[in-house]
Amino acid sequence: MTNPAENFARHALGATLAAMPPAAIHAAKTFILDTLGVGIAGANAAHADDVLRAARGWGGAGIGDAAHVWGGGARLPAPQAAFVNAFQIHCQEYDCVHEAAVVHPLATILSALMADVERSSPVSGADFIPALAAAVDTATGLGVAVSSPIKFFRPATAGIFGATLGIARLRKLSLEKTMNALGYALAFTSGTMQAHVEGKPALPVQIANASRGALMAIDLAMAGMPGPQDVFDGPFGYFSLFETTSDLAPVMASLGQVWRITEVSWKPFPTGRAAQGGIVAVQDLRAQGVTAENLVSLELSGPPIIKRLVGRPLIQPLPPNHARLCFQYSGAVALMRGTVGLEDFTPARLNDPATHALGAKITVIDDGSPNPAAFTPQKAIATLTDGTIRTATVETLFGSPGFPLTHDQHLEKFRACAAFGGRNDVADALIRRCEALETEPDMAVIARVAAGRAA
């Protein structure tokens, strides 16, 4: 097999709108709008102000190189803007995900590409769509190639390479410069699952760092810096460092044939993806008459990744980052309210005694599945006070390609995100522009609209 980094690079640099099937173009436009929405909502999330304050301390915006922070409208140097926007996209666990890859591709990729278009020559939507799609092919392809359990935080470790190639495509870099940029992306790659284990906001910060790192890798390559070349398969390359068991050959064969943006899933709820099958199961149980008052116990069983990612216990006080990755909390909220929304991670609701008491009745069980990346099937079993047993099974996650949001549900989520971020005023303009994205003459306008600077 030839150098896989070169294969990914050639795929990205050669990607065109004409080569993409209509379904891939539609998916790209759909998830660009979805990601802009969750990024705007993130401006009002916990720690967003702290991250913006820190980023401001890294330097002010210069003439001609500034980019905008979505929602709040601050202007920062492009790498810092990418950092803040990426944090805002992922900090509420509401951004789209490729389940098989265990990668949140657009959090890193869209934040980086949108920051770069604000500091470079006008980029059309017709150029932007294939650049983003090829970037998603890289980030998710690296995850799909892996057959062992996730060891490092793959949305950051794989995401930086996708973002780097996406910018290289927008900048129309040579293959040589693109390969050098990938070498520096490897040098910047990091992301520990310890942040997930502890439920700390360092998790979205790692995505933010990957987004910023992609712009820095491009800048170094454009400045003439030679970088490592055997980025993925070298003795100290990506797979040796970050994964245990992998096979890139099928992914290489799929480039240009499979557009993985069509495999990406919405998150219908602002929680870890591993909690969302359980939320739908609880909604089913609720429809069967299960209530907070008549529940004795609720057991959710699923593949190992479910217990690993959202099987943590409730704690007091309950921080939002811990709660988003805790099915005891999201399951209790779903049973009490019928759904889980952004407002359920505000301080008053996070520490509601009744929610905690109900959550204590919920357990998450590993069903022993041998697939380390499987999210389904999941089964919820509720035992009621009269001895009745109710069950609900989830075979396909809501929001996935097999069970997608309707167009109305997609727009409803976007509008709710815009409202939470205080940007109702730009919702219609962003919807209109994203639905006709292939005709957009300058993507920087969309970045400014998302920041509230224009409509």
Summary of the structure (lengths in Angstrom):
residues: 455
radius of gyration: 21.2
end to end distance: 48.4
largest distance: 73.0
contacts: 1766
relative contact order: 0.15
helix: 55%
strand: 9%
